[in-house]
């Protein structure tokens, strides 16, 4: 499959090493680096230096050259290019790609790998990779890898009480997303190429401390059909690929106990099957990210994703041999009903985390992230149940899905991004609840609307029945200008879908409003099937239903304003 992906995309490599984008897309400045790393891992996995009469050594040299002379420098691309170069040989003296590079490019590599910025987010993993490559290629006698790993871990401890990766660089903080998984996967892949095996051995326990936290999430995170990380930017195909790599690396390094291995083998099988069925064109052999029915994170180009997928497939093939996976079908654990809140960060200022719920009988499995959206707000990170096929949302687009949006003048507020007094537990008749407070309302810019009011949020889960209540109070009389609450109805992709994936049956979400002190009314259903901005990672949104109030409401202190909505989705199976 990796060979097929490369074959379909290798002609996009231009004579100068830049990458020709797919029709309708724009190139990324770091794409040559991604391509070089993919070619390097293919060479490592197969030992082949040609592919369909293409000289991979020459192509890698061209891409590395293009990446090194990209202005302004794309540091992530430099890291990918450096690891790609290292894949062809453990030092520059025995590296066929290095020999193909002109002296000017060699000097540029030396200079580029020496220069390093300091990052508070996942980009620090790229600095680690650059340090690995610089020392391993013999461009420096000083190995900075250990120091950079420790600095990355120090930053994690500064921004997360629970040891998770906050990808925020400014503002409110708490952007706990898929890039936390990616950072550890990338850093561990770099260490595997490190010529200084002693550093690798000394630093693996440090990485394990943090990577294990994500590994332990997987049993409750991965859906029965294999859907992995489903919220935040960059989910979709990369949500599958990063999770697969994390588990395989954990199995290789002994980070998963022996008595848990069969469980993780099954999780791994499901993750891969979902990836294979949902994103791979099995007839022609390439990764299909976006078409007339679905889209992807805006920064993920088709070329980059295909070369990344080829790289991952090559890495997985080697990792699978090291973990000695048993022949035959792994033992599958019977489904169980559970509810769990994973704390990412807890401080006096805010609490953030991820609530995970699954119902054994109906198969309903959802993720509610209580995290920051980062610099640009979209629906992807909002605090509502994420369960593609059942509870969907538009990718790259903002819409208050299953959350009340209250507008006070210029303040547009949402009960998302953070909480206080977060708690989960068992309710009546074996139901689960997830509660949190917002002592200060927060706006869509992730700024506290101080002095305005507060809200208490409660989600309840009983089988496939879901209830949510939002209870607002204000600190002084204030005018509510607008109120909005949206639900969306989508459908999985007609061709690319997992055969056991959940979808909505004929009766839909079966939504009912139990309490509405805002006296809003349902607008006429909006049909958005033809609107490309209403596509998801998995399919197309067809309908948006909006509960709205467009005229003013005077809200008074001492009074509680409630919105309570119930759902009983008709959960079916695609197959």
C-alpha positions in Angstrom: 0.0 0.0 0.0 2.9 2.4 0.8 4.4 1.6 -2.6 1.1 2.4 -4.3 0.7 5.7 -2.4 4.1 6.8 -3.4 3.5 5.7 -7.0 0.3 7.8 -7.2 2.1 10.9 -5.9 5.7 10.7 -6.9 5.2 12.6 -10.1 4.1 15.6 -8.1 7.8 16.1 -7.1 9.0 18.8 -9.4 12.6 19.1 -10.8 13.4 21.7 -8.2 12.1 19.5 -5.4 9.0 21.4 -4.7 5.6 19.6 -4.6 2.8 20.2 -7.2 -0.4 20.4 -5.2 -3.5 18.4 -6.0 -6.1 20.2 -8.1 -7.9 22.9 -6.1 -5.3 22.9 -3.3 -2.4 25.2 -2.3 1.0 23.9 -1.5 2.6 24.0 2.0 6.1 25.2 2.6 7.0 22.1 4.6 5.8 19.6 2.0 9.3 18.8 0.5 10.4 17.7 4.0 7.4 15.4 4.4 8.2 13.9 1.1 11.9 13.4 1.9 11.0 11.6 5.2 8.5 9.3 3.4 11.1 8.4 0.8 13.6 7.7 3.5 11.3 5.4 5.5 10.4 3.6 2.3 14.1 3.1 1.7 14.6 1.8 5.3 11.7 -0.6 5.0 12.5 -2.1 1.6 16.1 -1.3 0.8 14.9 -0.2 -2.6 16.4 2.9 -4.1 14.2 3.0 -7.2 10.4 3.1 -7.7 8.9 2.8 -11.1 12.1 4.0 -12.8 12.3 6.9 -10.3 15.6 7.4 -8.5 14.6 7.8 -4.9 18.1 9.0 -3.9 17.9 11.8 -6.4 14.3 12.7 -5.5 15.1 12.8 -1.8 18.1 15.0 -2.5 16.0 17.4 -4.6 13.3 17.6 -1.9 15.8 18.2 0.9 17.5 20.9 -1.1 14.1 22.6 -1.8 13.2 22.4 1.9 16.6 23.9 3.0 16.2 26.9 0.8 12.6 27.6 1.5 12.1 31.2 2.7 11.0 31.9 5.3 12.3 28.6 6.8 9.6 26.1 7.6 11.1 24.6 10.7 8.8 21.6 10.8 9.8 20.9 7.2 13.5 21.1 8.2 12.9 18.5 10.8 11.1 16.1 8.4 13.8 16.7 5.8 16.6 16.0 8.4 15.0 12.7 9.5 14.5 11.8 5.8 18.2 12.4 5.1 19.1 10.3 8.2 17.0 7.4 7.0 19.4 6.8 4.2 22.4 6.3 6.4 23.6 6.7 10.0 26.2 9.3 9.1 27.0 11.6 6.2 30.0 9.6 5.2 27.9 6.6 4.4 24.8 8.3 3.2 24.0 8.2 -0.6 21.7 11.2 -0.4 24.3 13.4 1.3 26.7 12.5 -1.5 24.2 13.8 -4.1 23.9 17.1 -2.4 26.0 20.0 -3.7 28.3 21.7 -1.2 26.1 24.7 -0.9 23.2 22.5 0.2 25.4 20.6 2.7 26.4 23.9 4.3 22.8 25.0 4.4 21.8 21.8 6.2 24.6 22.4 8.8 23.4 26.0 9.3 19.7 25.2 9.4 20.0 22.3 11.9 22.2 24.5 14.2 19.6 27.3 14.4 16.8 26.6 16.8 13.9 28.6 18.1 12.3 27.8 21.5 8.7 26.6 21.4 6.0 26.1 24.0 3.9 23.8 21.8 4.4 20.6 19.7 6.9 22.4 17.5 9.5 21.6 20.2 9.4 18.0 18.9 10.9 19.4 15.6 13.8 20.9 17.5 14.4 17.4 19.1 14.5 15.9 15.6 16.9 18.5 14.3 19.3 17.9 17.2 19.1 14.1 16.6 19.9 14.6 12.9 22.7 17.1 13.5 24.6 14.9 15.9 23.9 11.6 14.0 25.1 13.1 10.7 28.3 14.1 12.4 27.7 17.9 12.0 28.2 18.5 15.7 30.1 16.8 18.5 27.7 18.2 21.0 24.4 16.3 21.4 21.6 18.6 22.5 18.8 16.0 22.3 18.6 15.3 26.1 18.3 19.0 27.0 15.6 19.6 24.4 13.6 16.6 25.6 13.8 17.8 29.2 12.8 21.3 28.1 9.7 20.0 26.3 8.7 18.0 29.4 9.3 21.0 31.7 6.8 23.0 29.5 4.3 20.1 29.8 4.5 20.2 33.6 4.1 24.0 33.6 0.9 24.0 31.6 -0.8 20.7 32.7 -1.2 19.4 36.2 -1.8 15.9 34.8 1.1 15.8 32.3 -0.7 16.3 29.0 0.5 18.4 26.1 -1.0 21.9 25.9 -0.5 23.1 22.3 -1.4 26.7 23.1 1.2 29.3 22.4 -0.7 32.3 23.8 -4.0 33.4 25.3 -6.3 31.3 27.4 -4.3 28.0 27.3 -5.4 24.4 27.4 -5.4 23.5 23.7 -5.2 19.7 24.5 -5.5 18.2 21.0 -4.1 15.4 18.8 -0.8 17.2 18.4 0.1 16.0 21.9 0.1 12.4 20.6 1.9 13.5 17.4 4.7 15.2 19.4 5.6 12.0 21.3 5.3 9.8 18.2 7.5 12.1 16.2 10.1 12.5 19.0 10.2 8.7 19.5 10.7 8.1 15.8 13.6 10.6 15.8 15.2 8.8 18.7 15.0 5.5 16.9 17.3 7.0 14.2 19.7 8.5 16.8 23.3 7.5 16.5 23.7 8.0 20.2 21.9 5.0 21.5 22.8 5.9 25.1 20.8 9.1 24.9 17.8 7.1 23.5 18.0 4.6 26.4 18.2 7.4 29.0 15.4 9.4 27.6 12.9 6.7 26.9 11.7 6.6 30.5 11.1 10.3 30.4 9.0 10.1 27.3 7.2 7.1 28.7 6.0 9.1 31.7 3.9 11.3 29.4 3.2 9.0 26.4 1.7 6.4 28.7 -1.0 8.9 29.7 -2.3 8.9 26.1 -1.9 5.1 25.7 -4.0 4.5 28.8 -6.8 6.7 27.2 -7.1 4.4 24.2 -9.4 1.7 25.6 -12.0 4.3 26.5 -11.3 6.5 23.5 -11.4 4.1 20.5 -14.9 3.3 19.3 -16.1 -0.2 18.5 -15.7 0.5 14.8 -12.2 1.7 15.3 -12.7 5.5 15.2 -9.9 7.0 17.3 -9.2 10.6 18.2 -12.3 12.5 17.0 -12.1 16.1 18.3 -10.0 19.1 17.7 -8.1 20.3 14.6 -6.2 17.7 12.6 -8.5 14.7 13.6 -9.8 12.5 10.8 -7.1 10.4 9.0 -4.3 11.8 11.2 -6.4 10.9 14.3 -6.1 7.3 13.2 -2.4 7.4 12.0 -1.0 9.0 15.2 -3.0 6.7 17.5 -1.8 3.6 15.6 1.8 4.7 15.8 1.6 5.5 19.5 0.3 2.0 20.3 2.8 0.2 18.1 5.6 2.3 19.7 4.3 1.5 23.1 4.2 -2.2 22.4 7.7 -2.1 20.9 9.1 -0.3 23.9 7.4 -2.4 26.5 5.2 0.4 27.8 2.1 -1.8 27.6 1.9 -4.6 30.3 1.8 -8.2 29.1 -1.6 -8.8 30.5 -2.9 -5.8 28.5 -1.4 -6.7 25.2 -4.3 -8.7 23.7 -6.5 -5.7 24.6 -4.3 -3.3 22.7 -3.9 -5.7 19.8 -7.6 -5.5 19.3 -7.6 -1.7 19.6 -4.8 -1.6 17.0 -6.8 -3.8 14.7 -9.9 -1.7 14.9 -7.9 1.6 14.5 -6.3 0.3 11.3 -9.5 -1.2 9.8 -11.3 2.2 10.3 -8.3 3.9 8.6 -8.2 1.4 5.8 -12.0 1.5 5.1 -12.6 5.2 5.7 -9.6 6.9 4.0 -7.9 4.5 1.5 -9.1 4.1 -2.0 -8.6 0.4 -2.0 -9.1 0.0 -5.8 -6.4 2.5 -6.8 -4.2 2.6 -3.7 -4.1 6.2 -2.4 -5.4 8.2 0.6 -8.5 10.2 -0.2 -8.9 13.2 2.2 -11.5 15.4 0.6 -14.0 15.1 -2.2 -17.6 16.2 -2.9 -18.8 14.5 0.3 -16.2 15.3 2.9 -13.2 17.5 3.8 -10.2 17.6 6.1 -8.4 20.0 8.3 -7.6 23.0 6.1 -3.8 22.7 6.6 -3.7 19.0 5.6 -3.1 18.8 1.9 -3.7 15.7 -0.2 0.0 15.4 -1.1 1.2 15.7 2.4 -1.3 13.3 3.8 -0.4 10.6 1.1 3.3 10.9 1.7 2.8 10.9 5.5 0.5 7.8 5.2 3.2 6.0 3.1 5.8 6.9 5.8 3.6 5.6 8.6 2.8 2.4 6.7 6.5 1.7 6.3 7.1 2.4 10.0 4.2 0.2 11.0 5.6 -2.7 9.0 8.8 -2.6 10.9 7.1 -2.0 14.3 4.7 -4.9 13.7 7.7 -7.3 13.4 9.2 -6.1 16.7 6.0 -6.5 18.8 5.4 -10.1 17.6 1.7 -9.8 17.2 -0.1 -13.1 17.6 -1.5 -14.9 14.5 -5.3 -15.0 14.1 -7.9 -12.7 15.4 -7.1 -11.1 18.8 -9.3 -11.7 21.7 -12.1 -9.1 21.7 -13.4 -7.8 25.1 -17.2 -7.7 25.5 -18.5 -4.2 25.3 -19.3 -2.4 28.6 -21.1 0.7 29.6 -18.8 3.3 31.1 -18.3 7.0 31.7 -15.0 8.6 32.5 -13.5 12.2 32.7 -9.9 12.4 31.8 -8.4 15.5 33.5 -5.9 17.3 31.4 -5.3 20.3 33.7 -6.7 21.4 37.0 -5.8 24.7 38.6 -7.4 27.5 40.6 -8.1 29.3 37.3 -9.6 26.5 35.2 -10.2 22.8 34.8 -10.0 21.1 31.4 -10.3 17.5 30.2 -12.2 15.0 28.1 -15.4 13.1 29.0 -15.7 9.7 27.4 -19.0 7.7 27.4 -20.1 4.5 25.8 -23.2 2.4 26.0 -22.8 -1.3 25.5 -26.3 -2.0 24.3 -26.7 0.7 21.6 -23.1 1.1 20.7 -23.2 4.9 21.3 -19.7 6.1 22.0 -18.9 9.8 22.3 -16.2 12.3 23.3 -16.9 15.7 25.0 -13.8 17.8 25.0 -13.6 20.7 27.6 -10.6 22.4 26.1 -9.4 25.5 24.3 -9.9 25.8 20.6 -6.5 27.6 20.2 -6.1 30.6 18.1 -9.0 30.0 15.7 -12.4 28.9 16.9 -14.1 26.1 15.0 -16.7 23.6 16.0 -14.1 20.8 16.3 -13.1 21.5 19.9 -16.4 22.7 21.4 -17.8 20.9 24.5 -20.5 18.8 22.9 -20.7 15.0 22.2 -18.4 14.1 19.3 -19.6 10.9 17.7 -19.3 10.9 13.9 -22.4 9.4 12.2 -24.6 10.3 15.2 -23.5 13.7 16.6 -21.6 15.5 13.8 -20.2 18.9 13.2 -18.8 21.0 10.3 -15.0 20.8 10.0 -13.0 24.1 9.8 -16.2 26.0 10.5 -17.7 27.6 13.6 -21.2 26.7 14.6 -22.6 26.4 18.2 -23.4 22.7 17.9 -25.5 21.4 20.9 -24.4 24.5 22.9 -26.4 27.7 23.7 -24.7 30.8 22.2 -25.7 33.9 24.2 -24.9 37.3 22.8 -24.6 40.4 25.0 -23.6 43.3 22.9 -20.2 42.4 21.5 -19.8 39.5 23.9 -20.7 36.2 22.2 -20.5 33.5 24.9 -20.4 29.7 24.9 -20.3 27.1 27.8 -17.1 25.6 26.4 -13.3 25.9 26.7 -13.0 25.5 30.5 -14.9 24.4 33.6 -14.7 24.5 37.4 -15.8 21.8 39.8 -15.8 19.2 37.0 -17.2 15.9 38.3 -18.6 12.7 36.8 -20.3 9.7 38.4 -23.2 7.3 38.5 -26.7 8.7 38.7 -30.1 7.1 39.1 -30.8 3.8 37.4 -27.1 3.3 36.4 -27.0 6.5 34.4 -23.9 8.7 34.2 -23.5 12.4 34.6 -20.9 15.0 33.7 -21.1 18.4 35.4 -19.1 21.5 35.4 -19.5 25.2 36.3 -18.3 28.4 34.6 -18.2 31.0 37.4 -17.4 33.6 34.7 -19.0 33.3 31.2 -16.4 33.1 28.4 -16.7 34.5 24.9 -15.8 32.9 21.6 -12.4 34.8 21.7 -11.7 32.7 24.8 -11.7 35.8 27.1 -13.6 35.9 30.3 -16.7 38.2 30.2 -16.0 39.4 33.7 -19.0 40.5 35.8 -21.6 39.3 33.3 -22.8 36.0 34.8 -22.2 32.3 35.2 -23.5 29.0 34.0 -23.8 25.4 35.4 -23.7 22.6 32.8 -24.9 19.0 33.3 -24.9 16.2 30.8 -26.7 12.9 31.7 -26.4 9.6 29.9 -28.7 6.6 30.3 -28.2 4.0 27.6 -28.7 5.9 24.3 -30.6 8.7 26.0 -28.8 11.9 26.5 -29.9 15.0 28.4 -28.2 18.4 28.8 -29.1 21.3 31.0 -27.5 24.8 31.0 -28.5 27.0 34.0 -27.5 30.7 33.6 -27.5 33.4 36.2 -26.4 37.0 35.8 -24.7 39.3 38.4 -26.7 42.4 37.4 -29.5 43.2 35.1 -28.3 42.8 31.5 -29.8 42.7 28.1 -29.5 39.4 26.1 -29.5 40.5 22.4 -29.4 37.1 20.7 -29.7 33.4 21.6 -28.8 30.5 19.3 -28.6 26.7 19.7 -27.9 24.4 16.7 -28.1 20.7 15.9 -26.9 19.1 12.7 -27.9 16.0 10.7 -25.2 14.4 8.6 -24.5 11.1 6.8 -21.4 9.0 6.5 -19.6 9.0 3.2 -21.4 6.9 0.6 -18.2 5.1 -0.4 -15.5 5.5 2.3 -17.0 4.2 5.5 -16.4 1.5 8.1 -18.9 -1.3 7.8 -19.7 -1.4 11.5 -19.8 2.4 12.0 -22.8 3.9 13.7 -25.2 6.1 11.8 -28.6 7.7 12.4 -31.6 5.6 11.6 -34.8 6.9 10.1 -36.0 8.5 13.3 -32.9 10.7 13.6 -31.8 12.4 16.8 -35.3 12.5 18.4 -34.5 15.9 20.0 -36.9 17.5 22.4 -36.7 20.7 24.4 -37.7 20.1 28.0 -37.1 23.6 29.3 -36.5 26.9 27.6 -36.5 30.0 29.7 -35.1 32.0 26.7 -38.4 31.4 24.8 -36.6 30.7 21.6 -38.3 29.2 18.5 -37.1 26.6 15.9 -36.3 28.2 12.6 -37.0 26.6 9.3 -34.6 23.7 8.7 -31.6 24.9 6.7 -30.5 22.5 3.9 -26.8 22.7 3.5 -26.0 19.5 1.4 -24.5 21.6 -1.4 -22.5 23.9 0.9 -18.8 22.7 1.0 -18.3 24.6 4.3 -20.6 22.1 6.0 -18.6 18.9 5.4 -17.0 16.8 8.0 -13.9 14.5 8.2 -16.3 11.6 7.6 -19.2 12.8 5.4 -21.6 15.5 4.5 -23.9 17.6 6.7 -27.4 17.8 5.1 -29.5 19.8 7.7 -29.0 22.4 10.3 -31.7 23.1 12.8 -31.5 26.2 14.8 -33.3 27.2 18.0 -33.1 31.0 18.1 -34.3 34.2 19.7 -33.5 37.4 17.8 -35.2 39.9 20.0 -33.9 41.2 23.3 -34.5 39.6 26.7 -33.9 41.4 30.0 -32.1 39.0 32.3 -32.3 39.8 36.0 -30.1 38.7 39.0 -31.6 36.2 41.3 -33.4 34.3 38.5 -32.1 31.1 36.9 -32.5 30.8 33.1 -32.5 27.2 31.9 -32.2 25.4 28.7 -32.8 21.7 28.9 -32.6 19.5 25.8 -33.0 15.7 25.5 -31.8 13.4 22.7 -32.7 9.7 22.0 -30.8 9.1 18.8 -31.9 6.2 16.6 -28.5 4.5 16.4 -28.1 2.2 13.5 -25.2 0.5 11.7 -23.9 1.3 8.2 -23.5 -2.4 7.3 
